[in-house]
């Protein structure tokens, strides 16, 4: 019964979206179309990333002086997006190319491969994306470049980190608090936990000081917040890296949002599968099952996790966190439940992972 209702509601939503886009194109409500690529990652032979085709929302860079009203308007634009389905996007890198089509929600997924391997001199490389069939008449060519991380030289380790209540206080366990911080703040007014930027920079540099250890951010935040979160990382000098977020809203498989657990576990294990040569440090918080997810990763990929840092944000779960820490220790991985970033800093230094 539930699946039947979901199928009917999704069909209605899809029909409404197609009508909205069609009317928007005819009436000139859609004046510019943008490709929104999401930073990707790869290995010596493969590259993966996703992106979205949207009506250009005209959201500029925020400043510390922006009013709450301006922040609210920008956030409204992010969530009131117009997705453009059925358009062809060509991805090109080092002579390899693939053409993909945006789906009902405007999303597309790119997988490029090269049998004899990429020729690399940098960790970050640019994949060219071109919109092949712009429905706007006489529109200029829509072309963007998407940064993709590929470890062309040996790295000491990678870091996978949650964002909400791990890097920045959001009140993710308190709905109204989360709504206020999300809709009325911006990348500059929202501040990370004390010491996070310095700690992540130290992990990024490692012992050789070369800024080579990659970061991957896995969050249950919606893709609508991608540009906001990238701006937040940049504004507070937190190492850049691919963000793996999730779709929010009605789809073929879900009414509002899919399982937090399944999303995070799937994305973390995707990173492990692609970056096969890297061990990882995993960072999360005690509020939304990060420890449980990381325990499963340790079981699925023995010997690949160096340590787990869990920020304590829920006193009610500390006993459970200790139980999970004991399970991890039995599997050869130490988990620290931290109340202060300096605790993780000291532990990483003692293990000679950072200077």
DAZI-V64249 format. One record per pair of residues at least 24 apart in sequence whose C-alpha atoms are under 7 Angstrom apart, sorted by sequence separation. I is the first residue (numbers start at 0). J is the second residue. D is the distance in whole Angstrom. If there is no record, write none. Layout:
BEGIN
i: [I;I]
j: [J;J]
d: [D;D]
END
This chain:
BEGIN
i: [31;123;124;167;168;214;216;220;221;222;279;280;285;29;123;166;167;214;215;216;217;218;219;220;221;278;279;280;281;282;283;284;285;311;122;123;166;214;215;216;217;218;219;221;278;279;280;281;282;283;284;285;286;306;307;308;309;310;311;53;54;122;213;215;216;217;278;280;281;282;283;284;285;286;305;306;307;308;309;310;311;53;54;122;264;268;284;285;304;306;307;308;309;310;53;122;166;308;52;53;121;52;285;119;260;294;92;91;92;203;308;90;91;90;91;200;90;199;200;89;90;196;199;88;89;196;219;88;89;186;196;88;89;87;88;87;186;187;87;186;218;86;217;187;186;52;217;53;52;51;52;162;51;157;158;159;160;161;50;51;156;157;158;159;160;161;162;50;154;155;157;158;159;160;161;49;50;154;49;48;49;48;47;48;20;47;46;47;46;45;46;45;44;45;44;44;44;43;44;43;13;38;39;40;41;42;33;38;39;40;41;42;43;74;36;38;39;40;71;70;71;70;70;172;70;67;67;165;165;157;164;156;157;158;159;160;161;156;157;158;159;160;161;156;157;158;159;160;61;63;61;62;63;78;165;195;77;194;198;206;77;205;206;205;206;205;202;201;40;39;38;38;42;41;42;9;9;9;6;5;5]
j: [55;147;148;191;192;238;240;244;245;246;303;304;309;54;148;191;192;239;240;241;242;243;244;245;246;303;304;305;306;307;308;309;310;336;148;149;192;240;241;242;243;244;245;247;304;305;306;307;308;309;310;311;312;332;333;334;335;336;337;80;81;149;240;242;243;244;305;307;308;309;310;311;312;313;332;333;334;335;336;337;338;81;82;150;292;296;312;313;332;334;335;336;337;338;82;151;195;337;82;83;151;83;316;151;292;327;126;126;127;238;343;126;127;127;128;237;128;237;238;128;129;235;238;128;129;236;259;129;130;227;237;130;131;130;131;131;230;231;132;231;263;132;263;234;234;101;266;105;105;105;106;216;106;212;213;214;215;216;106;107;212;213;214;215;216;217;218;107;211;212;214;215;216;217;218;107;108;212;108;108;109;109;109;110;83;110;110;111;111;111;112;112;112;113;113;114;116;116;117;117;103;145;146;147;148;149;141;146;147;148;149;150;151;182;145;147;148;149;182;182;183;183;184;286;185;183;184;283;284;277;284;277;278;279;280;281;282;278;279;280;281;282;283;279;280;281;282;283;185;187;186;187;188;223;310;340;223;340;344;352;224;352;353;353;354;354;353;353;241;241;241;242;273;273;274;249;250;251;251;251;254]
d: [5;5;6;4;7;7;7;6;5;6;6;6;6;6;5;5;6;7;5;6;6;6;6;6;5;5;5;5;6;6;6;5;6;6;6;6;6;5;5;5;5;5;6;5;6;6;5;5;5;5;4;5;6;6;6;6;6;6;6;7;5;5;7;6;6;6;7;6;6;6;6;6;6;6;6;5;5;5;5;5;5;6;7;6;6;7;7;6;7;6;6;6;6;6;5;6;6;7;6;5;7;6;7;6;7;6;5;6;7;7;7;7;5;6;7;7;5;6;6;6;7;7;7;7;5;6;6;6;7;6;5;5;7;6;6;5;6;7;6;4;7;6;6;6;7;7;7;7;5;5;7;7;4;5;6;6;6;6;6;6;6;5;5;5;5;5;6;5;6;6;6;6;6;6;5;6;6;5;4;6;6;5;6;7;7;5;6;7;5;6;6;4;5;7;5;6;5;5;6;6;7;6;7;5;6;5;7;5;4;4;5;6;7;6;6;6;6;6;5;7;5;5;6;7;6;5;7;5;5;6;6;5;6;5;6;6;6;5;5;5;5;5;5;5;6;6;6;6;7;5;7;6;6;6;6;6;5;6;6;6;7;6;5;5;5;7;6;6;7;6;5;7;6;6;6;7;6;6;6;7;7]
END
